[in-house]
């Protein structure tokens, strides 16, 4: 029972989200929301999660600023590419990583995928190489070097 209610705020948020999505406060919907939230919290508690150790949490704000700026720049670049009717120079780029922390890798995957024009395709944990699809770049090697410089170095400092 304690595993279900180990995350009371999550449980409350899930019940509330269920009620908002269904648009009803009927007793049946409340009961279904309680069951769904309880099952979700039970499943979440059973997952063995990595607990992050942030060595330099102050760098998170710098990382966030870089991500926001790059997302804005990428949106503008993709917008320009779409309306210019120019053919994109798409590449699959294999990037050897130094970062091995699972939380850092998850953050990097989120950054890459959330940035328009790039997508995290595959990660090989044996070789520690990530395959990224880049929608439009003239120089895939320079793109990979920029990613390592701008993001991996910060994530190494944050999660090391």
N, C-alpha and C positions, 0 to 999 in steps of 0.2 A: 504494500500500500504506500510505503514511503517513496518508492520509485515513481509512482504516478504523480504524487504531489511534491516531488523533489524540485519542481520548477513551477511554483504557484503563479508567478507572473505570466509565464508562457501559457499555462492552463487557462487563466482568465482571458488572456489575449486571444487564444484560439476559440474559446466559447463566444467571446464578443464578435470575433470575425465571422464565425458561423452565423450568428444572428443578423449581422449586417448584410452578409451575402444572401441570406434567405429572405431578408426584409420582413421578418416575422418575429413576434414575441410570444407565439403560441406555445403552450406547455410542451407539445410534442417536439417542436423545433428546439426548445431549450434542452429537453432531454437528449435529443440527438446530438446537439452541440456539446453537451457534457460528455457523452460517450465518445465522440470523435476526439475531443480534447484530451480525455483520459487515455485513450489508445495512443494518440500521438506522443503524449508525454512519457508514457510507458516505453514506447519504441525509442524515443530520444534518450531516455535514461539507460537503455540497454546497450547503446552504442559506446564503444570504448573510444573516447575522444582524446586527442592530443591537447595537452594544456600548454598554451603558449607562455614562453618566458621572454618578456620584452626587456632587452638589455638597455635600449635607449628609446624609451617611449616618446620623448620629445621630437624625434625625427618623424613620427607618424604625421604630424601636421605638415612638414615639408613634403613628405610623400603624397599626402592628400592634395596639396597645392599643385604638385607636378601632374598628378592624375587629372585633376580638373582642367588644367591648362591644356594638356595633351588631348583630352576628350573634346574640348572646344575646337582646338586646331584640327583634329581629325574629322570632326563633323563638317567643318568648313571645307576641308580638302575633298571629302567624299561628295559633298554637295556640288562643289566645283567640277569634280570628275563626272558626275551624273549629267550635269547640264552642259558640259563642254562636248559631250559625245565622243570624246577621245577614248581610244581603247586603253584599258588599264594594263599596267605591267605587273601582273600578279606573280608571286613567287611563294614557294614553300621554303621556309628557312629553318634549318636545323641549328639550334643554339645550345652549345655546351654550357651547362650551368655549374656554378660553384655552390650555390644555395641548395641545401638538402633538408632544411627544416620543413616538415609537412605544412605548418601554418604559413610560412613564408611562400612556399610553392602555391598554396591555395590562394593567397593574396595576389601573387603574380599572375596566376591563371585568371583570376577575376579582373585584374587590370587589363590584361591583354585582350580578353574577350569583350570587356565593356568598352574598349576603345574602338570606335568605328574604323573599319578597314583592316582589322587584324582579328585573328581567331586562334586560340590555343587548340591545336589539333590532337597531339599525342605527346605523352611524356614517357620516356624510357627510364625507369628507375635504376636499371643496371648500369647504363652508360651516363645517366644524368643529363640527357639531351632532350630538349623540348622541340617539337615540330610546330611551327607557327605559320599560318597562312596570312600573307600580307597582300592586300588588294592592289596596292599601287606603290611601287618603289622602283627606282632606277638601279639602286645599289643595295642588294640584300645583305651584303657583308656589313656595310655601314649601318643599316637598319638594326642588325643584330648587335653591333657594338654600342649603338645608342641605347638599346633596351638594357643591355648589361650595365652600362654606365649610369643611366638615369634611374633604373629601378632595382636591379639586382644588388648593386652596391649598398643602396639604402636598406633594402630588406635584409641583407647580411648583417648590417649594423643593428637593425631593430631586433632581429630574432636570434642572433648568435648566442 
